[in-house]
Amino acid sequence: MIGWNLGISLVYFIIFPRLLKDYYLYFLPVLLVLTAGLIIEILMKSRLISRAVAYGGLVGVLILSSGYWLLTGAIKPVGETYQVQKVVVDNIYNRTQGQAFRVFTYTPLVYDYAYQYLFSWYGNKKYGYIPVDYAYKPDQPGYVLDKEWFDRDKNRRIINASGSANLTFLILEPGDHTAYSRSYWLGLFSQLPLIQEQDFPGGLVLHTRGK
């Protein structure tokens, strides 16, 4: 069954490669270990290999799969990344000084769920209001469940922010995804003049752009 699922998935993404996103591959080590375990169990029941060889092979698969993902950077220190993201959000609020603003995020995961939380909860609690618009791309259909409902009271605070949204911030996380390129995404904001570009730990980049 696992083999069939892997085969079908492989054929599908060969036909539609642009639909393959990096985070779809994160489950591969698990499937690899499960498949190896199933094969070893069949070989043991058939008395084709000894118990010692079976356990040794399984340990080898675990070491190889975990080593590969650690070396290629697929497994990242989540706590460290979150702290850097908070620094970026604090930087944006400190730059705006109560002014209304917009934020858009380019991330290999496509959907900017981490920043949705940071602006809706952390930013709102600490600074008292949320951006006029915050998403992974302008004019996107709703992808966060009940976002409008949760933001309904916070939107009233936006009105109290001084002036209109004269500043737009672009958060660029390291890495690319196959849905669209970084250059294409930046091209969506080419009409907005670049005021400042800042680098943060972990390869994060923040663009401050005007109207």
CNS distance restraints for C-alpha pairs under 8 A (distance, minus, plus):
assign (resid   1 and name CA) (resid   5 and name CA) 6.30 0.50 0.50
assign (resid   2 and name CA) (resid   6 and name CA) 6.19 0.50 0.50
assign (resid   2 and name CA) (resid  31 and name CA) 7.63 0.50 0.50
assign (resid   2 and name CA) (resid  35 and name CA) 7.02 0.50 0.50
assign (resid   3 and name CA) (resid   7 and name CA) 6.07 0.50 0.50
assign (resid   3 and name CA) (resid  35 and name CA) 7.85 0.50 0.50
assign (resid   4 and name CA) (resid   8 and name CA) 6.09 0.50 0.50
assign (resid   5 and name CA) (resid   9 and name CA) 6.06 0.50 0.50
assign (resid   6 and name CA) (resid  10 and name CA) 6.03 0.50 0.50
assign (resid   7 and name CA) (resid  11 and name CA) 6.28 0.50 0.50
assign (resid   8 and name CA) (resid  12 and name CA) 6.12 0.50 0.50
assign (resid   9 and name CA) (resid  13 and name CA) 6.26 0.50 0.50
assign (resid  10 and name CA) (resid  14 and name CA) 6.17 0.50 0.50
assign (resid  11 and name CA) (resid  15 and name CA) 6.33 0.50 0.50
assign (resid  12 and name CA) (resid  16 and name CA) 6.08 0.50 0.50
assign (resid  12 and name CA) (resid  17 and name CA) 7.96 0.50 0.50
assign (resid  13 and name CA) (resid  17 and name CA) 4.75 0.50 0.50
assign (resid  13 and name CA) (resid  18 and name CA) 7.79 0.50 0.50
assign (resid  13 and name CA) (resid  19 and name CA) 6.92 0.50 0.50
assign (resid  13 and name CA) (resid  20 and name CA) 6.17 0.50 0.50
assign (resid  16 and name CA) (resid  20 and name CA) 7.52 0.50 0.50
assign (resid  17 and name CA) (resid 178 and name CA) 7.84 0.50 0.50
assign (resid  18 and name CA) (resid 178 and name CA) 5.18 0.50 0.50
assign (resid  18 and name CA) (resid 179 and name CA) 5.68 0.50 0.50
assign (resid  19 and name CA) (resid 178 and name CA) 6.99 0.50 0.50
assign (resid  19 and name CA) (resid 179 and name CA) 6.53 0.50 0.50
assign (resid  20 and name CA) (resid  24 and name CA) 6.91 0.50 0.50
assign (resid  20 and name CA) (resid 178 and name CA) 6.66 0.50 0.50
assign (resid  20 and name CA) (resid 179 and name CA) 7.92 0.50 0.50
assign (resid  21 and name CA) (resid  25 and name CA) 7.63 0.50 0.50
assign (resid  21 and name CA) (resid 108 and name CA) 7.81 0.50 0.50
assign (resid  21 and name CA) (resid 109 and name CA) 7.35 0.50 0.50
assign (resid  21 and name CA) (resid 177 and name CA) 6.07 0.50 0.50
assign (resid  21 and name CA) (resid 178 and name CA) 6.20 0.50 0.50
assign (resid  21 and name CA) (resid 179 and name CA) 7.40 0.50 0.50
assign (resid  22 and name CA) (resid  26 and name CA) 7.56 0.50 0.50
assign (resid  22 and name CA) (resid 108 and name CA) 7.03 0.50 0.50
assign (resid  22 and name CA) (resid 109 and name CA) 7.18 0.50 0.50
assign (resid  22 and name CA) (resid 177 and name CA) 6.53 0.50 0.50
assign (resid  23 and name CA) (resid 109 and name CA) 6.57 0.50 0.50
assign (resid  26 and name CA) (resid  74 and name CA) 7.50 0.50 0.50
assign (resid  27 and name CA) (resid  31 and name CA) 6.46 0.50 0.50
assign (resid  28 and name CA) (resid  32 and name CA) 5.96 0.50 0.50
assign (resid  29 and name CA) (resid  33 and name CA) 6.19 0.50 0.50
assign (resid  29 and name CA) (resid  65 and name CA) 5.71 0.50 0.50
assign (resid  29 and name CA) (resid  66 and name CA) 7.31 0.50 0.50
assign (resid  30 and name CA) (resid  34 and name CA) 6.18 0.50 0.50
assign (resid  31 and name CA) (resid  35 and name CA) 5.94 0.50 0.50
assign (resid  32 and name CA) (resid  36 and name CA) 6.05 0.50 0.50
assign (resid  32 and name CA) (resid  61 and name CA) 7.91 0.50 0.50
assign (resid  32 and name CA) (resid  65 and name CA) 7.78 0.50 0.50
assign (resid  33 and name CA) (resid  37 and name CA) 6.00 0.50 0.50
assign (resid  33 and name CA) (resid  58 and name CA) 7.54 0.50 0.50
assign (resid  33 and name CA) (resid  61 and name CA) 6.62 0.50 0.50
assign (resid  33 and name CA) (resid  62 and name CA) 6.64 0.50 0.50
assign (resid  34 and name CA) (resid  38 and name CA) 6.15 0.50 0.50
assign (resid  35 and name CA) (resid  39 and name CA) 6.24 0.50 0.50
assign (resid  36 and name CA) (resid  40 and name CA) 6.11 0.50 0.50
assign (resid  36 and name CA) (resid  58 and name CA) 6.82 0.50 0.50
assign (resid  36 and name CA) (resid  61 and name CA) 7.38 0.50 0.50
assign (resid  37 and name CA) (resid  41 and name CA) 6.08 0.50 0.50
assign (resid  37 and name CA) (resid  58 and name CA) 6.58 0.50 0.50
assign (resid  38 and name CA) (resid  42 and name CA) 6.31 0.50 0.50
assign (resid  39 and name CA) (resid  43 and name CA) 6.24 0.50 0.50
assign (resid  40 and name CA) (resid  44 and name CA) 6.07 0.50 0.50
assign (resid  40 and name CA) (resid  54 and name CA) 5.82 0.50 0.50
assign (resid  40 and name CA) (resid  57 and name CA) 7.98 0.50 0.50
assign (resid  40 and name CA) (resid  58 and name CA) 7.72 0.50 0.50
assign (resid  41 and name CA) (resid  45 and name CA) 6.18 0.50 0.50
assign (resid  41 and name CA) (resid  54 and name CA) 7.92 0.50 0.50
assign (resid  42 and name CA) (resid  46 and name CA) 6.16 0.50 0.50
assign (resid  43 and name CA) (resid  47 and name CA) 6.19 0.50 0.50
assign (resid  43 and name CA) (resid  48 and name CA) 5.28 0.50 0.50
assign (resid  43 and name CA) (resid  49 and name CA) 6.03 0.50 0.50
assign (resid  44 and name CA) (resid  48 and name CA) 6.06 0.50 0.50
assign (resid  44 and name CA) (resid  49 and name CA) 5.57 0.50 0.50
assign (resid  44 and name CA) (resid  50 and name CA) 6.52 0.50 0.50
assign (resid  44 and name CA) (resid  51 and name CA) 6.83 0.50 0.50
assign (resid  44 and name CA) (resid  54 and name CA) 7.21 0.50 0.50
assign (resid  49 and name CA) (resid  53 and name CA) 6.36 0.50 0.50
assign (resid  49 and name CA) (resid  54 and name CA) 6.67 0.50 0.50
assign (resid  50 and name CA) (resid  54 and name CA) 6.26 0.50 0.50
assign (resid  51 and name CA) (resid  55 and name CA) 6.20 0.50 0.50
assign (resid  52 and name CA) (resid  56 and name CA) 6.08 0.50 0.50
assign (resid  53 and name CA) (resid  57 and name CA) 6.05 0.50 0.50
assign (resid  54 and name CA) (resid  58 and name CA) 6.28 0.50 0.50
assign (resid  55 and name CA) (resid  59 and name CA) 6.20 0.50 0.50
assign (resid  56 and name CA) (resid  60 and name CA) 6.15 0.50 0.50
assign (resid  57 and name CA) (resid  61 and name CA) 6.28 0.50 0.50
assign (resid  58 and name CA) (resid  62 and name CA) 6.32 0.50 0.50
assign (resid  59 and name CA) (resid  63 and name CA) 6.22 0.50 0.50
assign (resid  60 and name CA) (resid  64 and name CA) 6.12 0.50 0.50
assign (resid  61 and name CA) (resid  65 and name CA) 6.03 0.50 0.50
assign (resid  62 and name CA) (resid  66 and name CA) 6.04 0.50 0.50
assign (resid  63 and name CA) (resid  67 and name CA) 5.83 0.50 0.50
assign (resid  64 and name CA) (resid  68 and name CA) 6.08 0.50 0.50
assign (resid  65 and name CA) (resid  69 and name CA) 6.48 0.50 0.50
assign (resid  66 and name CA) (resid  70 and name CA) 6.18 0.50 0.50
assign (resid  67 and name CA) (resid  71 and name CA) 6.05 0.50 0.50
assign (resid  68 and name CA) (resid  72 and name CA) 6.10 0.50 0.50
assign (resid  69 and name CA) (resid  73 and name CA) 6.12 0.50 0.50
assign (resid  69 and name CA) (resid  74 and name CA) 5.11 0.50 0.50
assign (resid  69 and name CA) (resid  75 and name CA) 6.14 0.50 0.50
assign (resid  70 and name CA) (resid  74 and name CA) 6.21 0.50 0.50
assign (resid  70 and name CA) (resid  75 and name CA) 5.61 0.50 0.50
assign (resid  76 and name CA) (resid  81 and name CA) 7.86 0.50 0.50
assign (resid  77 and name CA) (resid  81 and name CA) 6.39 0.50 0.50
assign (resid  78 and name CA) (resid  82 and name CA) 6.16 0.50 0.50
assign (resid  79 and name CA) (resid  83 and name CA) 6.33 0.50 0.50
assign (resid  80 and name CA) (resid  84 and name CA) 6.47 0.50 0.50
assign (resid  81 and name CA) (resid  85 and name CA) 6.26 0.50 0.50
assign (resid  81 and name CA) (resid 202 and name CA) 7.32 0.50 0.50
assign (resid  82 and name CA) (resid  86 and name CA) 6.24 0.50 0.50
assign (resid  83 and name CA) (resid  87 and name CA) 6.34 0.50 0.50
assign (resid  84 and name CA) (resid  88 and name CA) 6.35 0.50 0.50
assign (resid  84 and name CA) (resid 200 and name CA) 7.32 0.50 0.50
assign (resid  84 and name CA) (resid 201 and name CA) 6.73 0.50 0.50
assign (resid  84 and name CA) (resid 202 and name CA) 7.67 0.50 0.50
assign (resid  85 and name CA) (resid  89 and name CA) 6.32 0.50 0.50
assign (resid  85 and name CA) (resid 115 and name CA) 7.68 0.50 0.50
assign (resid  86 and name CA) (resid  90 and name CA) 6.10 0.50 0.50
assign (resid  86 and name CA) (resid 118 and name CA) 7.12 0.50 0.50
assign (resid  87 and name CA) (resid  91 and name CA) 6.06 0.50 0.50
assign (resid  88 and name CA) (resid  92 and name CA) 6.33 0.50 0.50
assign (resid  88 and name CA) (resid 200 and name CA) 7.74 0.50 0.50
assign (resid  88 and name CA) (resid 206 and name CA) 7.60 0.50 0.50
assign (resid  89 and name CA) (resid  93 and name CA) 6.40 0.50 0.50
assign (resid  89 and name CA) (resid 118 and name CA) 7.31 0.50 0.50
assign (resid  89 and name CA) (resid 119 and name CA) 7.37 0.50 0.50
assign (resid  89 and name CA) (resid 123 and name CA) 7.25 0.50 0.50
assign (resid  90 and name CA) (resid  94 and name CA) 6.06 0.50 0.50
assign (resid  90 and name CA) (resid 123 and name CA) 7.67 0.50 0.50
assign (resid  91 and name CA) (resid  95 and name CA) 6.10 0.50 0.50
assign (resid  92 and name CA) (resid  96 and name CA) 6.33 0.50 0.50
assign (resid  92 and name CA) (resid 169 and name CA) 7.51 0.50 0.50
assign (resid  93 and name CA) (resid  97 and name CA) 6.27 0.50 0.50
assign (resid  93 and name CA) (resid  98 and name CA) 7.38 0.50 0.50
assign (resid  93 and name CA) (resid 123 and name CA) 7.86 0.50 0.50
assign (resid  93 and name CA) (resid 127 and name CA) 7.39 0.50 0.50
assign (resid  96 and name CA) (resid 100 and name CA) 7.23 0.50 0.50
assign (resid  96 and name CA) (resid 101 and name CA) 7.26 0.50 0.50
assign (resid  96 and name CA) (resid 167 and name CA) 7.84 0.50 0.50
assign (resid  98 and name CA) (resid 161 and name CA) 5.51 0.50 0.50
assign (resid  98 and name CA) (resid 162 and name CA) 6.30 0.50 0.50
assign (resid  99 and name CA) (resid 161 and name CA) 5.29 0.50 0.50
assign (resid  99 and name CA) (resid 162 and name CA) 4.91 0.50 0.50
assign (resid  99 and name CA) (resid 163 and name CA) 6.40 0.50 0.50
assign (resid  99 and name CA) (resid 164 and name CA) 7.49 0.50 0.50
assign (resid  99 and name CA) (resid 165 and name CA) 7.08 0.50 0.50
assign (resid 100 and name CA) (resid 131 and name CA) 6.35 0.50 0.50
assign (resid 100 and name CA) (resid 132 and name CA) 6.39 0.50 0.50
assign (resid 100 and name CA) (resid 158 and name CA) 6.60 0.50 0.50
assign (resid 100 and name CA) (resid 161 and name CA) 5.47 0.50 0.50
assign (resid 100 and name CA) (resid 162 and name CA) 6.41 0.50 0.50
assign (resid 100 and name CA) (resid 163 and name CA) 6.55 0.50 0.50
assign (resid 100 and name CA) (resid 164 and name CA) 5.77 0.50 0.50
assign (resid 100 and name CA) (resid 165 and name CA) 4.59 0.50 0.50
assign (resid 100 and name CA) (resid 166 and name CA) 7.21 0.50 0.50
assign (resid 100 and name CA) (resid 167 and name CA) 7.61 0.50 0.50
assign (resid 101 and name CA) (resid 131 and name CA) 5.29 0.50 0.50
assign (resid 101 and name CA) (resid 132 and name CA) 5.80 0.50 0.50
assign (resid 101 and name CA) (resid 133 and name CA) 7.48 0.50 0.50
assign (resid 101 and name CA) (resid 164 and name CA) 7.64 0.50 0.50
assign (resid 101 and name CA) (resid 165 and name CA) 4.43 0.50 0.50
assign (resid 101 and name CA) (resid 166 and name CA) 6.45 0.50 0.50
assign (resid 101 and name CA) (resid 167 and name CA) 5.20 0.50 0.50
assign (resid 101 and name CA) (resid 168 and name CA) 5.81 0.50 0.50
assign (resid 101 and name CA) (resid 169 and name CA) 7.63 0.50 0.50
assign (resid 102 and name CA) (resid 131 and name CA) 5.29 0.50 0.50
assign (resid 102 and name CA) (resid 132 and name CA) 5.44 0.50 0.50
assign (resid 102 and name CA) (resid 133 and name CA) 4.91 0.50 0.50
assign (resid 102 and name CA) (resid 134 and name CA) 5.92 0.50 0.50
assign (resid 102 and name CA) (resid 165 and name CA) 6.58 0.50 0.50
assign (resid 102 and name CA) (resid 167 and name CA) 6.58 0.50 0.50
assign (resid 102 and name CA) (resid 168 and name CA) 4.71 0.50 0.50
assign (resid 102 and name CA) (resid 169 and name CA) 6.17 0.50 0.50
assign (resid 103 and name CA) (resid 131 and name CA) 6.82 0.50 0.50
assign (resid 103 and name CA) (resid 133 and name CA) 6.30 0.50 0.50
assign (resid 103 and name CA) (resid 134 and name CA) 4.68 0.50 0.50
assign (resid 103 and name CA) (resid 135 and name CA) 6.77 0.50 0.50
assign (resid 103 and name CA) (resid 168 and name CA) 5.75 0.50 0.50
assign (resid 103 and name CA) (resid 169 and name CA) 4.71 0.50 0.50
assign (resid 103 and name CA) (resid 170 and name CA) 5.89 0.50 0.50
assign (resid 103 and name CA) (resid 171 and name CA) 7.45 0.50 0.50
assign (resid 104 and name CA) (resid 133 and name CA) 7.97 0.50 0.50
assign (resid 104 and name CA) (resid 134 and name CA) 5.56 0.50 0.50
assign (resid 104 and name CA) (resid 135 and name CA) 5.12 0.50 0.50
assign (resid 104 and name CA) (resid 136 and name CA) 5.09 0.50 0.50
assign (resid 104 and name CA) (resid 137 and name CA) 5.88 0.50 0.50
assign (resid 104 and name CA) (resid 138 and name CA) 7.34 0.50 0.50
assign (resid 104 and name CA) (resid 168 and name CA) 7.80 0.50 0.50
assign (resid 104 and name CA) (resid 169 and name CA) 6.41 0.50 0.50
assign (resid 104 and name CA) (resid 170 and name CA) 5.07 0.50 0.50
assign (resid 104 and name CA) (resid 171 and name CA) 6.29 0.50 0.50
assign (resid 105 and name CA) (resid 112 and name CA) 6.41 0.50 0.50
assign (resid 105 and name CA) (resid 115 and name CA) 8.00 0.50 0.50
assign (resid 105 and name CA) (resid 134 and name CA) 8.00 0.50 0.50
assign (resid 105 and name CA) (resid 135 and name CA) 6.46 0.50 0.50
assign (resid 105 and name CA) (resid 136 and name CA) 4.63 0.50 0.50
assign (resid 105 and name CA) (resid 137 and name CA) 7.07 0.50 0.50
assign (resid 105 and name CA) (resid 170 and name CA) 5.76 0.50 0.50
assign (resid 105 and name CA) (resid 171 and name CA) 4.61 0.50 0.50
assign (resid 105 and name CA) (resid 172 and name CA) 5.98 0.50 0.50
assign (resid 105 and name CA) (resid 173 and name CA) 7.72 0.50 0.50
assign (resid 106 and name CA) (resid 110 and name CA) 6.85 0.50 0.50
assign (resid 106 and name CA) (resid 112 and name CA) 7.72 0.50 0.50
assign (resid 106 and name CA) (resid 136 and name CA) 6.03 0.50 0.50
assign (resid 106 and name CA) (resid 137 and name CA) 7.93 0.50 0.50
assign (resid 106 and name CA) (resid 170 and name CA) 7.56 0.50 0.50
assign (resid 106 and name CA) (resid 171 and name CA) 6.11 0.50 0.50
assign (resid 106 and name CA) (resid 172 and name CA) 4.82 0.50 0.50
assign (resid 106 and name CA) (resid 173 and name CA) 6.05 0.50 0.50
assign (resid 106 and name CA) (resid 182 and name CA) 7.50 0.50 0.50
assign (resid 106 and name CA) (resid 185 and name CA) 7.46 0.50 0.50
assign (resid 107 and name CA) (resid 111 and name CA) 7.18 0.50 0.50
assign (resid 107 and name CA) (resid 112 and name CA) 6.78 0.50 0.50
assign (resid 107 and name CA) (resid 136 and name CA) 7.81 0.50 0.50
assign (resid 107 and name CA) (resid 172 and name CA) 6.43 0.50 0.50
assign (resid 107 and name CA) (resid 173 and name CA) 5.11 0.50 0.50
assign (resid 107 and name CA) (resid 174 and name CA) 7.19 0.50 0.50
assign (resid 107 and name CA) (resid 175 and name CA) 7.29 0.50 0.50
assign (resid 107 and name CA) (resid 176 and name CA) 7.31 0.50 0.50
assign (resid 107 and name CA) (resid 177 and name CA) 7.83 0.50 0.50
assign (resid 108 and name CA) (resid 173 and name CA) 7.33 0.50 0.50
assign (resid 108 and name CA) (resid 174 and name CA) 7.51 0.50 0.50
assign (resid 108 and name CA) (resid 175 and name CA) 5.75 0.50 0.50
assign (resid 108 and name CA) (resid 176 and name CA) 5.11 0.50 0.50
assign (resid 108 and name CA) (resid 177 and name CA) 4.84 0.50 0.50
assign (resid 109 and name CA) (resid 177 and name CA) 7.31 0.50 0.50
assign (resid 110 and name CA) (resid 136 and name CA) 6.86 0.50 0.50
assign (resid 110 and name CA) (resid 177 and name CA) 7.40 0.50 0.50
assign (resid 110 and name CA) (resid 179 and name CA) 7.97 0.50 0.50
assign (resid 111 and name CA) (resid 135 and name CA) 7.97 0.50 0.50
assign (resid 111 and name CA) (resid 136 and name CA) 6.10 0.50 0.50
assign (resid 112 and name CA) (resid 116 and name CA) 6.24 0.50 0.50
assign (resid 112 and name CA) (resid 135 and name CA) 6.69 0.50 0.50
assign (resid 112 and name CA) (resid 136 and name CA) 5.77 0.50 0.50
assign (resid 113 and name CA) (resid 117 and name CA) 6.40 0.50 0.50
assign (resid 113 and name CA) (resid 144 and name CA) 7.90 0.50 0.50
assign (resid 114 and name CA) (resid 118 and name CA) 6.28 0.50 0.50
assign (resid 115 and name CA) (resid 119 and name CA) 5.97 0.50 0.50
assign (resid 116 and name CA) (resid 120 and name CA) 5.92 0.50 0.50
assign (resid 116 and name CA) (resid 134 and name CA) 7.23 0.50 0.50
assign (resid 116 and name CA) (resid 135 and name CA) 7.38 0.50 0.50
assign (resid 117 and name CA) (resid 121 and name CA) 5.61 0.50 0.50
assign (resid 117 and name CA) (resid 122 and name CA) 6.98 0.50 0.50
assign (resid 118 and name CA) (resid 122 and name CA) 4.82 0.50 0.50
assign (resid 118 and name CA) (resid 123 and name CA) 5.87 0.50 0.50
assign (resid 119 and name CA) (resid 123 and name CA) 4.50 0.50 0.50
assign (resid 119 and name CA) (resid 124 and name CA) 6.21 0.50 0.50
assign (resid 119 and name CA) (resid 130 and name CA) 6.00 0.50 0.50
assign (resid 119 and name CA) (resid 131 and name CA) 7.35 0.50 0.50
assign (resid 120 and name CA) (resid 124 and name CA) 5.69 0.50 0.50
assign (resid 120 and name CA) (resid 130 and name CA) 6.21 0.50 0.50
assign (resid 120 and name CA) (resid 151 and name CA) 7.24 0.50 0.50
assign (resid 121 and name CA) (resid 125 and name CA) 5.89 0.50 0.50
assign (resid 122 and name CA) (resid 126 and name CA) 6.14 0.50 0.50
assign (resid 123 and name CA) (resid 127 and name CA) 5.65 0.50 0.50
assign (resid 123 and name CA) (resid 128 and name CA) 7.19 0.50 0.50
assign (resid 123 and name CA) (resid 129 and name CA) 7.05 0.50 0.50
assign (resid 123 and name CA) (resid 130 and name CA) 6.62 0.50 0.50
assign (resid 124 and name CA) (resid 128 and name CA) 4.66 0.50 0.50
assign (resid 124 and name CA) (resid 129 and name CA) 4.65 0.50 0.50
assign (resid 124 and name CA) (resid 130 and name CA) 5.46 0.50 0.50
assign (resid 124 and name CA) (resid 154 and name CA) 7.48 0.50 0.50
assign (resid 125 and name CA) (resid 129 and name CA) 7.69 0.50 0.50
assign (resid 128 and name CA) (resid 157 and name CA) 7.16 0.50 0.50
assign (resid 129 and name CA) (resid 154 and name CA) 6.01 0.50 0.50
assign (resid 129 and name CA) (resid 155 and name CA) 7.55 0.50 0.50
assign (resid 129 and name CA) (resid 157 and name CA) 5.39 0.50 0.50
assign (resid 129 and name CA) (resid 158 and name CA) 5.81 0.50 0.50
assign (resid 129 and name CA) (resid 161 and name CA) 7.69 0.50 0.50
assign (resid 130 and name CA) (resid 154 and name CA) 6.53 0.50 0.50
assign (resid 130 and name CA) (resid 155 and name CA) 7.20 0.50 0.50
assign (resid 130 and name CA) (resid 157 and name CA) 7.67 0.50 0.50
assign (resid 130 and name CA) (resid 158 and name CA) 6.49 0.50 0.50
assign (resid 131 and name CA) (resid 158 and name CA) 7.19 0.50 0.50
assign (resid 132 and name CA) (resid 155 and name CA) 7.70 0.50 0.50
assign (resid 132 and name CA) (resid 158 and name CA) 6.66 0.50 0.50
assign (resid 132 and name CA) (resid 165 and name CA) 7.12 0.50 0.50
assign (resid 135 and name CA) (resid 140 and name CA) 7.46 0.50 0.50
assign (resid 136 and name CA) (resid 140 and name CA) 7.93 0.50 0.50
assign (resid 137 and name CA) (resid 185 and name CA) 7.92 0.50 0.50
assign (resid 142 and name CA) (resid 147 and name CA) 7.77 0.50 0.50
assign (resid 146 and name CA) (resid 150 and name CA) 6.26 0.50 0.50
assign (resid 147 and name CA) (resid 151 and name CA) 6.00 0.50 0.50
assign (resid 148 and name CA) (resid 152 and name CA) 5.83 0.50 0.50
assign (resid 150 and name CA) (resid 154 and name CA) 7.89 0.50 0.50
assign (resid 151 and name CA) (resid 155 and name CA) 5.88 0.50 0.50
assign (resid 152 and name CA) (resid 156 and name CA) 7.10 0.50 0.50
assign (resid 153 and name CA) (resid 157 and name CA) 7.16 0.50 0.50
assign (resid 154 and name CA) (resid 158 and name CA) 6.78 0.50 0.50
assign (resid 155 and name CA) (resid 159 and name CA) 6.99 0.50 0.50
assign (resid 156 and name CA) (resid 160 and name CA) 7.10 0.50 0.50
assign (resid 157 and name CA) (resid 161 and name CA) 6.70 0.50 0.50
assign (resid 166 and name CA) (resid 210 and name CA) 5.89 0.50 0.50
assign (resid 166 and name CA) (resid 211 and name CA) 5.43 0.50 0.50
assign (resid 167 and name CA) (resid 208 and name CA) 6.90 0.50 0.50
assign (resid 167 and name CA) (resid 209 and name CA) 5.77 0.50 0.50
assign (resid 167 and name CA) (resid 210 and name CA) 4.85 0.50 0.50
assign (resid 167 and name CA) (resid 211 and name CA) 6.35 0.50 0.50
assign (resid 168 and name CA) (resid 208 and name CA) 6.11 0.50 0.50
assign (resid 168 and name CA) (resid 209 and name CA) 5.14 0.50 0.50
assign (resid 168 and name CA) (resid 210 and name CA) 6.17 0.50 0.50
assign (resid 168 and name CA) (resid 211 and name CA) 7.43 0.50 0.50
assign (resid 169 and name CA) (resid 206 and name CA) 6.86 0.50 0.50
assign (resid 169 and name CA) (resid 207 and name CA) 5.59 0.50 0.50
assign (resid 169 and name CA) (resid 208 and name CA) 4.82 0.50 0.50
assign (resid 169 and name CA) (resid 209 and name CA) 6.13 0.50 0.50
assign (resid 170 and name CA) (resid 206 and name CA) 5.69 0.50 0.50
assign (resid 170 and name CA) (resid 207 and name CA) 4.92 0.50 0.50
assign (resid 170 and name CA) (resid 208 and name CA) 6.63 0.50 0.50
assign (resid 170 and name CA) (resid 209 and name CA) 7.79 0.50 0.50
assign (resid 171 and name CA) (resid 204 and name CA) 7.22 0.50 0.50
assign (resid 171 and name CA) (resid 205 and name CA) 6.00 0.50 0.50
assign (resid 171 and name CA) (resid 206 and name CA) 4.79 0.50 0.50
assign (resid 171 and name CA) (resid 207 and name CA) 6.56 0.50 0.50
assign (resid 172 and name CA) (resid 204 and name CA) 5.78 0.50 0.50
assign (resid 172 and name CA) (resid 205 and name CA) 5.07 0.50 0.50
assign (resid 172 and name CA) (resid 206 and name CA) 6.27 0.50 0.50
assign (resid 173 and name CA) (resid 203 and name CA) 6.65 0.50 0.50
assign (resid 173 and name CA) (resid 204 and name CA) 4.74 0.50 0.50
assign (resid 173 and name CA) (resid 205 and name CA) 6.55 0.50 0.50
assign (resid 174 and name CA) (resid 202 and name CA) 7.68 0.50 0.50
assign (resid 174 and name CA) (resid 203 and name CA) 5.48 0.50 0.50
assign (resid 174 and name CA) (resid 204 and name CA) 6.05 0.50 0.50
assign (resid 176 and name CA) (resid 181 and name CA) 6.68 0.50 0.50
assign (resid 176 and name CA) (resid 182 and name CA) 6.70 0.50 0.50
assign (resid 177 and name CA) (resid 181 and name CA) 6.86 0.50 0.50
assign (resid 180 and name CA) (resid 184 and name CA) 6.50 0.50 0.50
assign (resid 180 and name CA) (resid 185 and name CA) 7.03 0.50 0.50
assign (resid 181 and name CA) (resid 185 and name CA) 6.35 0.50 0.50
assign (resid 182 and name CA) (resid 186 and name CA) 6.17 0.50 0.50
assign (resid 183 and name CA) (resid 187 and name CA) 6.07 0.50 0.50
assign (resid 184 and name CA) (resid 188 and name CA) 6.81 0.50 0.50
assign (resid 185 and name CA) (resid 189 and name CA) 7.64 0.50 0.50
assign (resid 186 and name CA) (resid 190 and name CA) 6.56 0.50 0.50
assign (resid 192 and name CA) (resid 209 and name CA) 5.75 0.50 0.50
assign (resid 192 and name CA) (resid 210 and name CA) 5.58 0.50 0.50
assign (resid 192 and name CA) (resid 211 and name CA) 5.48 0.50 0.50
assign (resid 193 and name CA) (resid 209 and name CA) 5.42 0.50 0.50
assign (resid 193 and name CA) (resid 210 and name CA) 5.47 0.50 0.50
assign (resid 193 and name CA) (resid 211 and name CA) 7.04 0.50 0.50
assign (resid 194 and name CA) (resid 207 and name CA) 6.93 0.50 0.50
assign (resid 194 and name CA) (resid 208 and name CA) 6.16 0.50 0.50
assign (resid 194 and name CA) (resid 209 and name CA) 4.56 0.50 0.50
assign (resid 194 and name CA) (resid 210 and name CA) 6.69 0.50 0.50
assign (resid 195 and name CA) (resid 207 and name CA) 7.52 0.50 0.50
assign (resid 195 and name CA) (resid 208 and name CA) 5.41 0.50 0.50
assign (resid 195 and name CA) (resid 209 and name CA) 5.18 0.50 0.50
assign (resid 195 and name CA) (resid 210 and name CA) 6.62 0.50 0.50
assign (resid 196 and name CA) (resid 207 and name CA) 5.85 0.50 0.50
assign (resid 196 and name CA) (resid 208 and name CA) 5.08 0.50 0.50
assign (resid 196 and name CA) (resid 209 and name CA) 7.09 0.50 0.50
assign (resid 197 and name CA) (resid 205 and name CA) 7.02 0.50 0.50
assign (resid 197 and name CA) (resid 206 and name CA) 5.70 0.50 0.50
assign (resid 197 and name CA) (resid 207 and name CA) 4.65 0.50 0.50
assign (resid 197 and name CA) (resid 208 and name CA) 6.40 0.50 0.50
assign (resid 198 and name CA) (resid 205 and name CA) 5.67 0.50 0.50
assign (resid 198 and name CA) (resid 206 and name CA) 5.10 0.50 0.50
assign (resid 198 and name CA) (resid 207 and name CA) 6.57 0.50 0.50
assign (resid 199 and name CA) (resid 203 and name CA) 6.91 0.50 0.50
assign (resid 199 and name CA) (resid 204 and name CA) 6.03 0.50 0.50
assign (resid 199 and name CA) (resid 205 and name CA) 4.67 0.50 0.50
assign (resid 199 and name CA) (resid 206 and name CA) 6.50 0.50 0.50
assign (resid 200 and name CA) (resid 204 and name CA) 5.08 0.50 0.50
assign (resid 200 and name CA) (resid 205 and name CA) 6.06 0.50 0.50
assign (resid 200 and name CA) (resid 206 and name CA) 7.88 0.50 0.50
